[in-house]
Amino acid sequence: MTPPNRPYADLPISESAALAAFARRDRAMDGRFVVGVTSTGIYCKPSCPARRPRPENVTFHADPAAARAAGLRPCLRCRPDEDGRERDAVAMALDLLTHDPPPRLTALARAVGYAPHHFQRLFKRETGLSPAAWAKQVRVDRMASALAGAGSVTEAIYAAGYNAPGHFYSEAKGTLGMTPSAWRKGGAGVAIHWTVAQTALGPMLLAATERGICRLSFSEGESDLCARFPNATLVEGGPLVMRLVNAAIAACDNPAAMPDLPLDISGTAFQQAVWQALRRIPPGETRSYAEIAAEVGRPGASRATGSANGANAVAVLIPCHRVIRSDGTLGGYAYGLEIKKQLLERERRAGKD
């Protein structure tokens, strides 16, 4: 989609980023702005499943009130006005899950006014984790704080709410990088170093925490990074990111020779499974959304696979460009089909050499 030629100074992100989020049906952007469709007189969430309108019929608004002031009415399919109630319920649940012990799903859902099975889906959609997994992460985070002041590791384990050391070691295994709570809170408490470098595919934004790369994108800058991590401390340049940028440029120039770079990304279990499946696709080959869905044990979940593909925060390094439609056409790409074509062509040429 080509961005409509209109200014939107009140948007929390750039117009191009908003358009890209709308094109990929990015649930993470729901509640941050709404999309107006002048041809039908409605406004939608960025993730609305309806067919995408022509670009000249698209407008962007900071919130539902602004869209209504423009004479638009809410979409009956994606119900953008419900975001506020749902987000309030999730916010209340997040607070309840800090209690020791945290409430179980039935009690939690009752406290926020939802049926348990519905709230489980809602909570996971909003946070990327189930309530039980979130409570587990709260304990792991609390453990990190307790270690700073406790006289011993054992004391810290009990202070963090674990009833036995074995429970902590079981839960903490593999917990690295930015915690899910930090991702959910816009990078709160995290320093992110970033730079924009020129590549054969155009300007590349690279951002990294001390754990690894958390963002690789094209034609984005500091404002886009700030919109994604509004509560992080952004630091331009520095040795942390410069150690990684040359290898990332090389990956863009030759995606068939993918370097093993550290990543600091967060996603649901399903998203993580999809991203791992993408990394297993040999350079120069492609897979359909249906094939990826089947590989991760969810046959028929092609749409969910597409959403997971679109949620990939590190282009090229997790090669979402290798996924195409079942009919053999390229499908979409967050940074434009021309970049997708170039990446695939570079991999194919490398395979023939």
VOTORMAR-393894 format. One record per residue (C-alpha): residue in three letters; chain; x, z, y. Coordinates in Angstrom, 2 decimals, padded with zeros to 5 digits, always signed. Example, Ala and Ser with C-alpha at 12.3 -4.5 7.8 and 13.67 -1.06 7.14 Angstrom:
% VOTORMAR-393894
{rest: ALA; kette: A; c1: +012.30; c3: +007.80; c2: -004.50};
{rest: SER; kette: A; c1: +013.67; c3: +007.14; c2: -001.06};
***
This chain:
% VOTORMAR-393894
{rest: MET; kette: A; c1: +000.00; c3: +000.00; c2: +000.00};
{rest: THR; kette: A; c1: +001.19; c3: -000.79; c2: +003.49};
{rest: PRO; kette: A; c1: +000.69; c3: +002.06; c2: +005.99};
{rest: PRO; kette: A; c1: -002.10; c3: +001.48; c2: +008.48};
{rest: ASN; kette: A; c1: -000.69; c3: +001.04; c2: +011.98};
{rest: ARG; kette: A; c1: -002.10; c3: +004.22; c2: +013.52};
{rest: PRO; kette: A; c1: -000.41; c3: +007.43; c2: +014.75};
{rest: TYR; kette: A; c1: -001.29; c3: +010.78; c2: +013.16};
{rest: ALA; kette: A; c1: +000.60; c3: +013.37; c2: +015.16};
{rest: ASP; kette: A; c1: -001.38; c3: +016.28; c2: +013.65};
{rest: LEU; kette: A; c1: -000.38; c3: +015.56; c2: +010.05};
{rest: PRO; kette: A; c1: +001.97; c3: +018.10; c2: +008.38};
{rest: ILE; kette: A; c1: +003.98; c3: +015.24; c2: +006.86};
{rest: SER; kette: A; c1: +004.89; c3: +011.73; c2: +007.94};
{rest: GLU; kette: A; c1: +002.28; c3: +008.98; c2: +007.65};
{rest: SER; kette: A; c1: +004.36; c3: +007.12; c2: +005.07};
{rest: ALA; kette: A; c1: +004.67; c3: +010.28; c2: +002.96};
{rest: ALA; kette: A; c1: +000.91; c3: +010.88; c2: +003.24};
{rest: LEU; kette: A; c1: +000.19; c3: +007.32; c2: +002.18};
{rest: ALA; kette: A; c1: +002.58; c3: +007.61; c2: -000.76};
{rest: ALA; kette: A; c1: +000.96; c3: +010.89; c2: -001.83};
{rest: PHE; kette: A; c1: -002.47; c3: +009.25; c2: -001.67};
{rest: ALA; kette: A; c1: -001.25; c3: +006.22; c2: -003.63};
{rest: ARG; kette: A; c1: +000.13; c3: +008.41; c2: -006.44};
{rest: ARG; kette: A; c1: -002.83; c3: +010.84; c2: -006.36};
{rest: ASP; kette: A; c1: -000.55; c3: +013.78; c2: -005.69};
{rest: ARG; kette: A; c1: -002.41; c3: +017.04; c2: -006.44};
{rest: ALA; kette: A; c1: +000.35; c3: +019.01; c2: -004.75};
{rest: MET; kette: A; c1: -000.78; c3: +017.57; c2: -001.43};
{rest: ASP; kette: A; c1: -004.43; c3: +018.60; c2: -001.86};
{rest: GLY; kette: A; c1: -005.36; c3: +020.98; c2: +000.94};
{rest: ARG; kette: A; c1: -002.54; c3: +019.81; c2: +003.22};
{rest: PHE; kette: A; c1: -004.46; c3: +016.85; c2: +004.62};
{rest: VAL; kette: A; c1: -007.47; c3: +014.68; c2: +003.81};
{rest: VAL; kette: A; c1: -007.84; c3: +010.92; c2: +003.64};
{rest: GLY; kette: A; c1: -010.65; c3: +009.14; c2: +005.48};
{rest: VAL; kette: A; c1: -012.16; c3: +005.89; c2: +004.23};
{rest: THR; kette: A; c1: -013.83; c3: +004.16; c2: +007.16};
{rest: SER; kette: A; c1: -015.51; c3: +001.51; c2: +005.02};
{rest: THR; kette: A; c1: -017.56; c3: +004.15; c2: +003.17};
{rest: GLY; kette: A; c1: -017.60; c3: +006.90; c2: +005.82};
{rest: ILE; kette: A; c1: -016.17; c3: +009.57; c2: +003.51};
{rest: TYR; kette: A; c1: -013.04; c3: +011.69; c2: +003.32};
{rest: CYS; kette: A; c1: -011.19; c3: +012.65; c2: +000.13};
{rest: LYS; kette: A; c1: -008.41; c3: +014.76; c2: -001.30};
{rest: PRO; kette: A; c1: -005.09; c3: +012.92; c2: -001.77};
{rest: SER; kette: A; c1: -005.64; c3: +013.25; c2: -005.54};
{rest: CYS; kette: A; c1: -009.15; c3: +011.76; c2: -005.53};
{rest: PRO; kette: A; c1: -009.55; c3: +009.70; c2: -008.74};
{rest: ALA; kette: A; c1: -011.63; c3: +007.00; c2: -007.02};
{rest: ARG; kette: A; c1: -010.33; c3: +003.47; c2: -006.59};
{rest: ARG; kette: A; c1: -007.97; c3: +003.14; c2: -003.63};
{rest: PRO; kette: A; c1: -009.40; c3: +001.44; c2: -000.49};
{rest: ARG; kette: A; c1: -007.77; c3: -001.32; c2: +001.54};
{rest: PRO; kette: A; c1: -005.02; c3: +000.07; c2: +003.82};
{rest: GLU; kette: A; c1: -006.81; c3: -000.97; c2: +007.00};
{rest: ASN; kette: A; c1: -009.73; c3: +001.26; c2: +005.98};
{rest: VAL; kette: A; c1: -007.56; c3: +004.39; c2: +005.54};
{rest: THR; kette: A; c1: -007.24; c3: +007.20; c2: +008.09};
{rest: PHE; kette: A; c1: -005.51; c3: +010.58; c2: +007.76};
{rest: HIS; kette: A; c1: -006.72; c3: +013.93; c2: +009.05};
{rest: ALA; kette: A; c1: -005.09; c3: +017.36; c2: +009.08};
{rest: ASP; kette: A; c1: -008.11; c3: +019.08; c2: +007.50};
{rest: PRO; kette: A; c1: -011.80; c3: +018.57; c2: +006.62};
{rest: ALA; kette: A; c1: -012.93; c3: +019.79; c2: +010.04};
{rest: ALA; kette: A; c1: -010.92; c3: +017.04; c2: +011.74};
{rest: ALA; kette: A; c1: -012.37; c3: +014.47; c2: +009.36};
{rest: ARG; kette: A; c1: -015.93; c3: +015.64; c2: +010.04};
{rest: ALA; kette: A; c1: -015.24; c3: +015.51; c2: +013.77};
{rest: ALA; kette: A; c1: -014.34; c3: +011.84; c2: +013.24};
{rest: GLY; kette: A; c1: -017.78; c3: +011.25; c2: +011.77};
{rest: LEU; kette: A; c1: -016.82; c3: +011.30; c2: +008.08};
{rest: ARG; kette: A; c1: -018.57; c3: +013.15; c2: +005.26};
{rest: PRO; kette: A; c1: -016.98; c3: +014.76; c2: +002.16};
{rest: CYS; kette: A; c1: -016.52; c3: +012.73; c2: -001.02};
{rest: LEU; kette: A; c1: -018.96; c3: +013.82; c2: -003.72};
{rest: ARG; kette: A; c1: -016.47; c3: +012.93; c2: -006.44};
{rest: CYS; kette: A; c1: -013.39; c3: +014.96; c2: -005.47};
{rest: ARG; kette: A; c1: -015.24; c3: +017.52; c2: -003.24};
{rest: PRO; kette: A; c1: -012.47; c3: +018.12; c2: -000.70};
{rest: ASP; kette: A; c1: -014.28; c3: +021.01; c2: +000.98};
{rest: GLU; kette: A; c1: -013.99; c3: +023.11; c2: -002.19};
{rest: ASP; kette: A; c1: -010.23; c3: +023.32; c2: -001.88};
{rest: GLY; kette: A; c1: -010.50; c3: +026.30; c2: +000.44};
{rest: ARG; kette: A; c1: -012.57; c3: +028.42; c2: -001.97};
{rest: GLU; kette: A; c1: -010.41; c3: +027.49; c2: -004.94};
{rest: ARG; kette: A; c1: -007.17; c3: +028.23; c2: -003.09};
{rest: ASP; kette: A; c1: -008.54; c3: +031.59; c2: -001.92};
{rest: ALA; kette: A; c1: -009.39; c3: +032.48; c2: -005.52};
{rest: VAL; kette: A; c1: -005.92; c3: +031.51; c2: -006.70};
{rest: ALA; kette: A; c1: -004.32; c3: +033.47; c2: -003.85};
{rest: MET; kette: A; c1: -006.33; c3: +036.56; c2: -004.85};
{rest: ALA; kette: A; c1: -005.33; c3: +036.07; c2: -008.48};
{rest: LEU; kette: A; c1: -001.66; c3: +035.78; c2: -007.54};
{rest: ASP; kette: A; c1: -001.89; c3: +039.16; c2: -005.85};
{rest: LEU; kette: A; c1: -003.67; c3: +040.72; c2: -008.84};
{rest: LEU; kette: A; c1: -001.01; c3: +039.38; c2: -011.19};
{rest: THR; kette: A; c1: +001.64; c3: +041.45; c2: -009.39};
{rest: HIS; kette: A; c1: -000.06; c3: +044.63; c2: -010.65};
{rest: ASP; kette: A; c1: +001.53; c3: +046.53; c2: -013.51};
{rest: PRO; kette: A; c1: +000.14; c3: +045.81; c2: -016.02};
{rest: PRO; kette: A; c1: -001.36; c3: +042.50; c2: -014.87};
{rest: PRO; kette: A; c1: -005.02; c3: +041.82; c2: -015.74};
{rest: ARG; kette: A; c1: -005.85; c3: +039.60; c2: -018.68};
{rest: LEU; kette: A; c1: -007.55; c3: +036.26; c2: -018.12};
{rest: THR; kette: A; c1: -011.16; c3: +037.48; c2: -018.57};
{rest: ALA; kette: A; c1: -010.76; c3: +040.34; c2: -016.10};
{rest: LEU; kette: A; c1: -008.80; c3: +038.16; c2: -013.69};
{rest: ALA; kette: A; c1: -011.41; c3: +035.39; c2: -013.68};
{rest: ARG; kette: A; c1: -014.23; c3: +037.90; c2: -013.23};
{rest: ALA; kette: A; c1: -012.45; c3: +039.46; c2: -010.25};
{rest: VAL; kette: A; c1: -012.19; c3: +036.12; c2: -008.41};
{rest: GLY; kette: A; c1: -015.66; c3: +034.86; c2: -009.35};
{rest: TYR; kette: A; c1: -015.00; c3: +032.18; c2: -011.97};
{rest: ALA; kette: A; c1: -015.59; c3: +031.70; c2: -015.69};
{rest: PRO; kette: A; c1: -012.38; c3: +032.34; c2: -017.65};
{rest: HIS; kette: A; c1: -011.98; c3: +028.84; c2: -019.13};
{rest: HIS; kette: A; c1: -012.64; c3: +027.20; c2: -015.75};
{rest: PHE; kette: A; c1: -010.29; c3: +029.50; c2: -013.85};
{rest: GLN; kette: A; c1: -007.53; c3: +028.97; c2: -016.42};
{rest: ARG; kette: A; c1: -007.65; c3: +025.22; c2: -015.67};
{rest: LEU; kette: A; c1: -007.95; c3: +025.78; c2: -011.92};
{rest: PHE; kette: A; c1: -005.04; c3: +028.24; c2: -011.79};
{rest: LYS; kette: A; c1: -002.79; c3: +025.99; c2: -013.86};
{rest: ARG; kette: A; c1: -003.68; c3: +022.97; c2: -011.72};
{rest: GLU; kette: A; c1: -002.79; c3: +024.83; c2: -008.54};
{rest: THR; kette: A; c1: +000.36; c3: +026.62; c2: -009.69};
{rest: GLY; kette: A; c1: +001.62; c3: +024.60; c2: -012.65};
{rest: LEU; kette: A; c1: +001.49; c3: +027.72; c2: -014.85};
{rest: SER; kette: A; c1: -001.18; c3: +029.63; c2: -016.73};
{rest: PRO; kette: A; c1: -002.03; c3: +033.13; c2: -015.42};
{rest: ALA; kette: A; c1: -000.13; c3: +034.64; c2: -018.37};
{rest: ALA; kette: A; c1: +002.95; c3: +032.50; c2: -017.66};
{rest: TRP; kette: A; c1: +002.75; c3: +033.41; c2: -013.97};
{rest: ALA; kette: A; c1: +002.61; c3: +037.12; c2: -014.80};
{rest: LYS; kette: A; c1: +005.64; c3: +036.62; c2: -017.03};
{rest: GLN; kette: A; c1: +007.53; c3: +034.99; c2: -014.15};
{rest: VAL; kette: A; c1: +006.56; c3: +037.86; c2: -011.85};
{rest: ARG; kette: A; c1: +008.23; c3: +040.25; c2: -014.27};
{rest: VAL; kette: A; c1: +011.34; c3: +038.07; c2: -014.44};
{rest: ASP; kette: A; c1: +011.49; c3: +037.94; c2: -010.62};
{rest: ARG; kette: A; c1: +010.94; c3: +041.70; c2: -010.43};
{rest: MET; kette: A; c1: +013.77; c3: +042.14; c2: -012.91};
{rest: ALA; kette: A; c1: +016.14; c3: +040.23; c2: -010.63};
{rest: SER; kette: A; c1: +015.28; c3: +042.61; c2: -007.78};
{rest: ALA; kette: A; c1: +015.52; c3: +045.68; c2: -009.99};
{rest: LEU; kette: A; c1: +019.00; c3: +044.73; c2: -011.18};
{rest: ALA; kette: A; c1: +020.29; c3: +045.05; c2: -007.61};
{rest: GLY; kette: A; c1: +019.40; c3: +048.74; c2: -007.36};
{rest: ALA; kette: A; c1: +019.32; c3: +050.06; c2: -010.90};
{rest: GLY; kette: A; c1: +022.12; c3: +052.05; c2: -012.45};
{rest: SER; kette: A; c1: +022.00; c3: +049.97; c2: -015.62};
{rest: VAL; kette: A; c1: +020.41; c3: +046.85; c2: -017.04};
{rest: THR; kette: A; c1: +018.17; c3: +048.98; c2: -019.26};
{rest: GLU; kette: A; c1: +016.87; c3: +050.93; c2: -016.25};
{rest: ALA; kette: A; c1: +016.15; c3: +047.65; c2: -014.46};
{rest: ILE; kette: A; c1: +014.26; c3: +046.29; c2: -017.48};
{rest: TYR; kette: A; c1: +011.88; c3: +049.26; c2: -017.53};
{rest: ALA; kette: A; c1: +011.59; c3: +049.29; c2: -013.72};
{rest: ALA; kette: A; c1: +010.49; c3: +045.65; c2: -013.84};
{rest: GLY; kette: A; c1: +007.55; c3: +046.51; c2: -016.12};
{rest: TYR; kette: A; c1: +008.92; c3: +045.62; c2: -019.56};
{rest: ASN; kette: A; c1: +008.16; c3: +048.10; c2: -022.33};
{rest: ALA; kette: A; c1: +011.27; c3: +047.18; c2: -024.32};
{rest: PRO; kette: A; c1: +014.56; c3: +045.37; c2: -023.60};
{rest: GLY; kette: A; c1: +013.80; c3: +042.75; c2: -026.25};
{rest: HIS; kette: A; c1: +010.73; c3: +041.61; c2: -024.33};
{rest: PHE; kette: A; c1: +012.80; c3: +040.93; c2: -021.23};
{rest: TYR; kette: A; c1: +015.48; c3: +038.95; c2: -023.05};
{rest: SER; kette: A; c1: +012.82; c3: +036.88; c2: -024.80};
{rest: GLU; kette: A; c1: +011.04; c3: +036.02; c2: -021.55};
{rest: ALA; kette: A; c1: +014.12; c3: +035.50; c2: -019.40};
{rest: LYS; kette: A; c1: +015.82; c3: +033.08; c2: -021.79};
{rest: GLY; kette: A; c1: +016.25; c3: +029.73; c2: -020.06};
{rest: THR; kette: A; c1: +014.95; c3: +030.93; c2: -016.69};
{rest: LEU; kette: A; c1: +017.22; c3: +029.07; c2: -014.26};
{rest: GLY; kette: A; c1: +016.99; c3: +027.47; c2: -010.86};
{rest: MET; kette: A; c1: +014.25; c3: +027.88; c2: -008.28};
{rest: THR; kette: A; c1: +011.54; c3: +030.04; c2: -009.80};
{rest: PRO; kette: A; c1: +008.01; c3: +028.64; c2: -010.11};
{rest: SER; kette: A; c1: +006.92; c3: +031.16; c2: -007.49};
{rest: ALA; kette: A; c1: +009.57; c3: +029.87; c2: -005.08};
{rest: TRP; kette: A; c1: +008.40; c3: +026.29; c2: -005.65};
{rest: ARG; kette: A; c1: +004.79; c3: +027.37; c2: -005.15};
{rest: LYS; kette: A; c1: +005.71; c3: +029.22; c2: -001.93};
{rest: GLY; kette: A; c1: +007.42; c3: +026.20; c2: -000.42};
{rest: GLY; kette: A; c1: +010.97; c3: +027.26; c2: -001.32};
{rest: ALA; kette: A; c1: +010.67; c3: +030.76; c2: +000.12};
{rest: GLY; kette: A; c1: +013.97; c3: +032.61; c2: -000.08};
{rest: VAL; kette: A; c1: +015.90; c3: +029.52; c2: -001.17};
{rest: ALA; kette: A; c1: +018.66; c3: +027.64; c2: +000.70};
{rest: ILE; kette: A; c1: +018.40; c3: +023.88; c2: +000.25};
{rest: HIS; kette: A; c1: +021.31; c3: +021.67; c2: +001.29};
{rest: TRP; kette: A; c1: +020.48; c3: +018.06; c2: +002.03};
{rest: THR; kette: A; c1: +021.84; c3: +014.76; c2: +003.28};
{rest: VAL; kette: A; c1: +020.76; c3: +011.15; c2: +003.66};
{rest: ALA; kette: A; c1: +023.15; c3: +008.57; c2: +002.22};
{rest: GLN; kette: A; c1: +023.10; c3: +004.79; c2: +002.13};
{rest: THR; kette: A; c1: +022.69; c3: +003.14; c2: -001.26};
{rest: ALA; kette: A; c1: +022.09; c3: -000.39; c2: -002.48};
{rest: LEU; kette: A; c1: +018.41; c3: +000.55; c2: -002.65};
{rest: GLY; kette: A; c1: +018.24; c3: +001.83; c2: +000.93};
{rest: PRO; kette: A; c1: +018.62; c3: +005.28; c2: +002.49};
{rest: MET; kette: A; c1: +018.50; c3: +008.04; c2: -000.12};
{rest: LEU; kette: A; c1: +017.57; c3: +011.66; c2: +000.56};
{rest: LEU; kette: A; c1: +019.40; c3: +014.11; c2: -001.68};
{rest: ALA; kette: A; c1: +018.62; c3: +017.81; c2: -001.60};
{rest: ALA; kette: A; c1: +019.98; c3: +020.58; c2: -003.81};
{rest: THR; kette: A; c1: +019.87; c3: +024.32; c2: -004.33};
{rest: GLU; kette: A; c1: +022.80; c3: +026.20; c2: -005.79};
{rest: ARG; kette: A; c1: +021.33; c3: +025.42; c2: -009.21};
{rest: GLY; kette: A; c1: +020.99; c3: +021.65; c2: -008.90};
{rest: ILE; kette: A; c1: +019.23; c3: +018.69; c2: -007.32};
{rest: CYS; kette: A; c1: +015.66; c3: +019.46; c2: -006.29};
{rest: ARG; kette: A; c1: +014.84; c3: +016.20; c2: -004.49};
{rest: LEU; kette: A; c1: +016.05; c3: +012.60; c2: -004.70};
{rest: SER; kette: A; c1: +013.91; c3: +010.09; c2: -002.83};
{rest: PHE; kette: A; c1: +014.11; c3: +006.96; c2: -000.70};
{rest: SER; kette: A; c1: +013.22; c3: +006.40; c2: +002.95};
{rest: GLU; kette: A; c1: +012.61; c3: +010.11; c2: +003.51};
{rest: GLY; kette: A; c1: +014.31; c3: +012.54; c2: +005.85};
{rest: GLU; kette: A; c1: +014.39; c3: +016.15; c2: +006.99};
{rest: SER; kette: A; c1: +010.73; c3: +016.19; c2: +008.06};
{rest: ASP; kette: A; c1: +009.61; c3: +015.11; c2: +004.58};
{rest: LEU; kette: A; c1: +011.82; c3: +017.73; c2: +002.96};
{rest: CYS; kette: A; c1: +010.48; c3: +020.37; c2: +005.33};
{rest: ALA; kette: A; c1: +006.91; c3: +019.40; c2: +004.41};
{rest: ARG; kette: A; c1: +007.72; c3: +019.81; c2: +000.71};
{rest: PHE; kette: A; c1: +009.64; c3: +023.10; c2: +001.15};
{rest: PRO; kette: A; c1: +008.30; c3: +024.53; c2: +004.44};
{rest: ASN; kette: A; c1: +009.59; c3: +028.05; c2: +003.77};
{rest: ALA; kette: A; c1: +013.09; c3: +027.17; c2: +002.55};
{rest: THR; kette: A; c1: +016.24; c3: +027.37; c2: +004.64};
{rest: LEU; kette: A; c1: +017.35; c3: +023.75; c2: +005.11};
{rest: VAL; kette: A; c1: +021.06; c3: +023.14; c2: +005.62};
{rest: GLU; kette: A; c1: +022.28; c3: +019.64; c2: +006.43};
{rest: GLY; kette: A; c1: +025.43; c3: +018.60; c2: +004.59};
{rest: GLY; kette: A; c1: +027.98; c3: +021.04; c2: +003.21};
{rest: PRO; kette: A; c1: +030.09; c3: +021.04; c2: +000.05};
{rest: LEU; kette: A; c1: +027.14; c3: +021.93; c2: -002.22};
{rest: VAL; kette: A; c1: +025.29; c3: +018.67; c2: -001.69};
{rest: MET; kette: A; c1: +028.34; c3: +016.51; c2: -001.01};
{rest: ARG; kette: A; c1: +029.67; c3: +017.29; c2: -004.51};
{rest: LEU; kette: A; c1: +026.55; c3: +015.64; c2: -005.91};
{rest: VAL; kette: A; c1: +025.86; c3: +012.78; c2: -003.53};
{rest: ASN; kette: A; c1: +028.50; c3: +010.34; c2: -004.79};
{rest: ALA; kette: A; c1: +027.29; c3: +010.66; c2: -008.36};
{rest: ALA; kette: A; c1: +023.69; c3: +010.19; c2: -007.18};
{rest: ILE; kette: A; c1: +024.68; c3: +007.04; c2: -005.25};
{rest: ALA; kette: A; c1: +026.38; c3: +005.75; c2: -008.40};
{rest: ALA; kette: A; c1: +023.19; c3: +006.39; c2: -010.35};
{rest: CYS; kette: A; c1: +021.23; c3: +004.30; c2: -007.85};
{rest: ASP; kette: A; c1: +023.81; c3: +001.51; c2: -007.99};
{rest: ASN; kette: A; c1: +023.94; c3: +001.55; c2: -011.79};
{rest: PRO; kette: A; c1: +020.94; c3: +003.41; c2: -013.27};
{rest: ALA; kette: A; c1: +021.97; c3: +002.30; c2: -016.77};
{rest: ALA; kette: A; c1: +025.01; c3: +004.63; c2: -016.57};
{rest: MET; kette: A; c1: +023.14; c3: +007.81; c2: -015.76};
{rest: PRO; kette: A; c1: +025.42; c3: +010.75; c2: -014.89};
{rest: ASP; kette: A; c1: +024.58; c3: +014.20; c2: -016.23};
{rest: LEU; kette: A; c1: +023.70; c3: +015.96; c2: -012.98};
{rest: PRO; kette: A; c1: +022.22; c3: +019.46; c2: -012.72};
{rest: LEU; kette: A; c1: +018.56; c3: +019.51; c2: -011.75};
{rest: ASP; kette: A; c1: +016.49; c3: +022.27; c2: -010.17};
{rest: ILE; kette: A; c1: +012.89; c3: +021.15; c2: -010.62};
{rest: SER; kette: A; c1: +009.64; c3: +022.87; c2: -011.48};
{rest: GLY; kette: A; c1: +006.68; c3: +021.53; c2: -013.40};
{rest: THR; kette: A; c1: +004.00; c3: +022.38; c2: -015.89};
{rest: ALA; kette: A; c1: +004.74; c3: +022.31; c2: -019.60};
{rest: PHE; kette: A; c1: +003.04; c3: +018.91; c2: -019.82};
{rest: GLN; kette: A; c1: +004.99; c3: +017.53; c2: -016.85};
{rest: GLN; kette: A; c1: +008.25; c3: +018.78; c2: -018.31};
{rest: ALA; kette: A; c1: +007.40; c3: +017.10; c2: -021.62};
{rest: VAL; kette: A; c1: +006.67; c3: +013.81; c2: -019.85};
{rest: TRP; kette: A; c1: +009.90; c3: +014.00; c2: -017.84};
{rest: GLN; kette: A; c1: +011.92; c3: +014.62; c2: -020.99};
{rest: ALA; kette: A; c1: +010.23; c3: +011.62; c2: -022.61};
{rest: LEU; kette: A; c1: +011.18; c3: +009.49; c2: -019.60};
{rest: ARG; kette: A; c1: +014.81; c3: +010.48; c2: -019.97};
{rest: ARG; kette: A; c1: +014.74; c3: +009.38; c2: -023.59};
{rest: ILE; kette: A; c1: +013.75; c3: +005.79; c2: -022.71};
{rest: PRO; kette: A; c1: +016.88; c3: +003.65; c2: -023.17};
{rest: PRO; kette: A; c1: +018.11; c3: +001.89; c2: -020.00};
{rest: GLY; kette: A; c1: +016.71; c3: -001.60; c2: -019.74};
{rest: GLU; kette: A; c1: +013.57; c3: -000.71; c2: -021.69};
{rest: THR; kette: A; c1: +010.11; c3: +000.31; c2: -020.51};
{rest: ARG; kette: A; c1: +007.18; c3: +002.26; c2: -021.92};
{rest: SER; kette: A; c1: +003.50; c3: +002.28; c2: -021.04};
{rest: TYR; kette: A; c1: +001.67; c3: +005.40; c2: -019.86};
{rest: ALA; kette: A; c1: -000.22; c3: +005.37; c2: -023.18};
{rest: GLU; kette: A; c1: +003.03; c3: +005.30; c2: -025.16};
{rest: ILE; kette: A; c1: +004.45; c3: +008.24; c2: -023.22};
{rest: ALA; kette: A; c1: +001.20; c3: +010.18; c2: -023.68};
{rest: ALA; kette: A; c1: +001.35; c3: +009.61; c2: -027.43};
{rest: GLU; kette: A; c1: +005.02; c3: +010.64; c2: -027.55};
{rest: VAL; kette: A; c1: +004.30; c3: +014.03; c2: -025.98};
{rest: GLY; kette: A; c1: +001.42; c3: +014.66; c2: -028.35};
{rest: ARG; kette: A; c1: -001.43; c3: +013.86; c2: -025.97};
{rest: PRO; kette: A; c1: -002.76; c3: +010.44; c2: -027.05};
{rest: GLY; kette: A; c1: -005.46; c3: +009.31; c2: -024.66};
{rest: ALA; kette: A; c1: -003.98; c3: +011.28; c2: -021.74};
{rest: SER; kette: A; c1: -002.67; c3: +008.19; c2: -019.95};
{rest: ARG; kette: A; c1: -004.05; c3: +009.29; c2: -016.59};
{rest: ALA; kette: A; c1: -002.49; c3: +012.75; c2: -016.87};
{rest: THR; kette: A; c1: +000.77; c3: +011.07; c2: -017.85};
{rest: GLY; kette: A; c1: +000.57; c3: +008.93; c2: -014.72};
{rest: SER; kette: A; c1: +000.06; c3: +012.04; c2: -012.62};
{rest: ALA; kette: A; c1: +003.06; c3: +013.73; c2: -014.24};
{rest: ASN; kette: A; c1: +005.08; c3: +010.58; c2: -013.63};
{rest: GLY; kette: A; c1: +004.09; c3: +010.62; c2: -009.96};
{rest: ALA; kette: A; c1: +005.00; c3: +014.31; c2: -009.64};
{rest: ASN; kette: A; c1: +008.64; c3: +013.57; c2: -010.46};
{rest: ALA; kette: A; c1: +010.74; c3: +014.94; c2: -007.58};
{rest: VAL; kette: A; c1: +014.04; c3: +013.31; c2: -008.53};
{rest: ALA; kette: A; c1: +013.75; c3: +009.53; c2: -008.61};
{rest: VAL; kette: A; c1: +016.23; c3: +007.61; c2: -010.80};
{rest: LEU; kette: A; c1: +017.64; c3: +010.80; c2: -012.37};
{rest: ILE; kette: A; c1: +014.32; c3: +011.19; c2: -014.15};
{rest: PRO; kette: A; c1: +013.62; c3: +007.47; c2: -014.60};
{rest: CYS; kette: A; c1: +009.92; c3: +007.21; c2: -013.82};
{rest: HIS; kette: A; c1: +010.60; c3: +003.58; c2: -012.86};
{rest: ARG; kette: A; c1: +010.74; c3: +002.80; c2: -016.61};
{rest: VAL; kette: A; c1: +006.98; c3: +003.35; c2: -017.01};
{rest: ILE; kette: A; c1: +004.66; c3: +000.36; c2: -016.65};
{rest: ARG; kette: A; c1: +001.02; c3: -000.42; c2: -017.33};
{rest: SER; kette: A; c1: -000.22; c3: -001.34; c2: -020.79};
{rest: ASP; kette: A; c1: -000.81; c3: -004.92; c2: -019.65};
{rest: GLY; kette: A; c1: +002.89; c3: -005.30; c2: -018.84};
{rest: THR; kette: A; c1: +002.53; c3: -005.20; c2: -015.04};
{rest: LEU; kette: A; c1: +004.75; c3: -002.82; c2: -013.12};
{rest: GLY; kette: A; c1: +002.06; c3: -000.49; c2: -011.84};
{rest: GLY; kette: A; c1: +002.89; c3: +001.71; c2: -008.86};
{rest: TYR; kette: A; c1: +006.02; c3: +003.42; c2: -007.59};
{rest: ALA; kette: A; c1: +006.22; c3: +006.07; c2: -004.90};
{rest: TYR; kette: A; c1: +008.99; c3: +004.24; c2: -003.02};
{rest: GLY; kette: A; c1: +007.66; c3: +000.71; c2: -003.33};
{rest: LEU; kette: A; c1: +007.62; c3: -001.88; c2: -006.08};
{rest: GLU; kette: A; c1: +010.70; c3: -003.65; c2: -004.71};
{rest: ILE; kette: A; c1: +012.88; c3: -000.63; c2: -005.50};
{rest: LYS; kette: A; c1: +011.28; c3: -000.35; c2: -008.94};
{rest: LYS; kette: A; c1: +012.01; c3: -004.03; c2: -009.62};
{rest: GLN; kette: A; c1: +015.62; c3: -003.60; c2: -008.52};
{rest: LEU; kette: A; c1: +016.17; c3: -000.57; c2: -010.73};
{rest: LEU; kette: A; c1: +014.76; c3: -002.30; c2: -013.81};
{rest: GLU; kette: A; c1: +016.68; c3: -005.50; c2: -013.10};
{rest: ARG; kette: A; c1: +019.97; c3: -003.60; c2: -012.70};
{rest: GLU; kette: A; c1: +019.40; c3: -001.89; c2: -016.04};
{rest: ARG; kette: A; c1: +018.55; c3: -005.15; c2: -017.78};
{rest: ARG; kette: A; c1: +021.67; c3: -006.85; c2: -016.39};
{rest: ALA; kette: A; c1: +023.84; c3: -003.95; c2: -017.50};
{rest: GLY; kette: A; c1: +022.41; c3: -004.23; c2: -021.00};
{rest: LYS; kette: A; c1: +023.44; c3: -007.89; c2: -021.19};
{rest: ASP; kette: A; c1: +027.02; c3: -007.28; c2: -020.03};
***
